[in-house]
Amino acid sequence: MKKELIVIILSVILVAFVTYFSIIQTGKIIQEDIFINGIQKPEYNTYGIDIVNNEYYMGDRIINKGDRIIWKNYDEVKHTITSEDSNELNSASLEYGETYSHFFDSRGEFNYYCKFHPQMRGKIIVE
């Protein structure tokens, strides 16, 4: 009985470990199919960008039109996601643990920064 329990626990830990590191490597969180009024919206991907130690971790991304990015603040200080050249990205101040989500519906290059820490920069390329 103890041996079986240990095997089950180790299996769960292994699956969690592999899942965690596959997300870290790709930054890809979710792949979804959405139905609106019975019509399937084209599949899109969701990517995560963590804000850690005053940096956008994996903050430069190449994604497809229609994909979504979710930024999450893991710092104790406030941060923003603000476009340099347009109004595409304009988050409120994010406290620790808060997120900002954005769907990219047009192709292009989107440079962004933090209003409070202008040295923090990232770039999203939408193909």
C-alpha positions, 0 to 999 in steps of 0.5 A: 500500500505504501509503495503504491502511494509513493508511486502515485505521488511521484507520478503526480510530481513528475507530471506537474514538473513536465507541465510547468517546464513545458510552459516555461519553455514555450510560454504557451498556456492554453489553446482554445476553440471558442463558439459564439452563437454556434459559430466556431471562432478560429482557434487562438493561442494564449501566451503568458509574460511574467513580470519578475525583478523589473523585467518582462520575462520572455517579453519579446514574442512572435505570435499570430493574429488573433492570439492573446497575451496575458501579463502577470505581475510577480513584483512587489511594485506596480508595473504597466504595459504601455505601447510606445507608438500607439494605444494598442496596449494601455494597462492600468497599474498592476499590483502584485498578482494582477494580470492584463490580457490583450488580444492582438487583432491586427498584424504588426510590431508592438513595442511596449514599456512600463510607465514607472520603469521606462527601462522595462521594454518588450516587443510583440510581433504579430504575423 
